[in-house]
Amino acid sequence: MPRKIEQRTEGVAFDCHVPDNVTEIYADGASEIQFGMPMSRILFHSVTKPADGQSPEERVARLALVLPTSALLELVANIATNTTPEVAESTKAAMAGFLGHVSTQIGRLVDITAAKKK
């Protein structure tokens, strides 16, 4: 469903219309940030092969985002401004629960696959 983002803060006022078909690209992380004037660049990647202790993690670039440095600084300010201590703490707690669940499931998988070896 299309929506509109309305931002009204000190020094910033805009309406951003978001259509249904806005492009979304998944990335596992950012490999590189080139901070310059007047433009900056962020290189996002996906992991193609996790590190195995012998060789490094392998990644493939998925998106190079080039934006005015002022927009990058606005993004950083928005993240810092809109992340309250409560949000940070609840995110930390949610991640701890998620990691515990994933660890339990991986343990089950190890046990099941080990039993198949016997």
Secondary structure, DSSP 8 states (H G I E B T S, - for coil): --EEEEEEETTEEEEEEE-TT------SEEEEEE--SSEEEEEEEEEEE---SSS--EEEEEEEEEEEHHHHHHHHHHHHHH--HHHHHHHHHHHHHHHHHHHHHHHHHHHHHHHHH-
